[in-house]
């Protein structure tokens, strides 16, 4: 069986893989969002996803360590490694103490910040190509912008996890770091400014689509901000 999913949140992905295992489906392979599952005894495997230092490869020390714990390196994809272990061997956790968890999520946050910067650079070049008459540049810009919003979302979620872990450790999280402004507001306002600036320079249909997208982001951002401030 094949299933297509796009995950930016590795915790959500891990949860889903374990839910599939509980239903009797073991994940065997992964490629660009396409997961290949095979039937298995319900709950046979427990899955975990880890972040490594080198893309598409793992060190021999890492491989030996996982083998010693009884874990199987199922696949590496980018900087991520998908692991599984027989559930009969007991609980399978990679980071069991607060300090190691903080280090782990700090690495994840740093990686996604780099990806966000890269996405912005690609977005600029694609949009510039559109202004030069390459229509597909506008289409790619919209797709990249959607991915950029997904990256911003996972950055925000990762920060929340880090704040929670630091609070567990007894560390005080500065008030300025407790984000109460929705991350949809800044890009929404930026997109709206871009739509106003480019009026008359891009096709009317694209201009209206960008304005509608910007307005939707601003409205949702205002709602999320008001909700966060209410319960903060």
C-alpha positions, 0 to 999 in steps of 0.5 A: 500500500502507498500513501502520500503525505507531506510532513514538516513536523517530525513529531506528527510524522512519527505519531502517524507512522506508529498509528499505521503500525498499530493498524497492521501496516509497517512503513518500508520505504519513503520517497518525496512524500510517498510512503510504502507500507506492507502488512504486519502484525498490529503494533509490531514496530515502533518508529522514531525519526532522528536528525543527523549531521550529514544529509542522506548518510549516517556515520558508522558510529551512529549505525553501530549505536542504533544496532546495539539498541536493537533499532533498524535504520530504515531509511535516510532522507536529507538530514532525517533518519527513519528508525524502527524497532520491534515493539516487543523489545520495549519502549523506543525513545531517542531522547529521554532527558530534558537536556538532550531533548533541548539539544535535539530541538535546537538543532531542528530549529537551526536547520529550519531557519536555514531552510526558511532563508533558502526558501526566501532566496528562491522565492525572490528569483522565481518572482523576478523571473515572472516579472521578466515574462516567464509565466511559470515563475509566478506559479513557482513563486506561489508554491514556494511561498506556500512551502515557506509558510509551512516552514514558518509554522514548524519553526513556531511549533519547534520554539514552543516545544523548546520553551516547554522543555526549558520551563521543565528544566526550571529556566525562565523563558523571556516574555519577548520570546513568548510569541503572541503574534501569529506568524501569518501576519508579517508575510500576509502584510508583506504579500499585500504590499507586494500586490499593491506595488505590482498592480498593473505589472502582473496579470489581473487574475494573478494580482487578484489571487495574490490580494485574496491570499494576502487578505486571508492570511491577514484575517487569520493572523489577526484572529490567531493573534487575538486568540493567543493574547486572550489565553496568554 
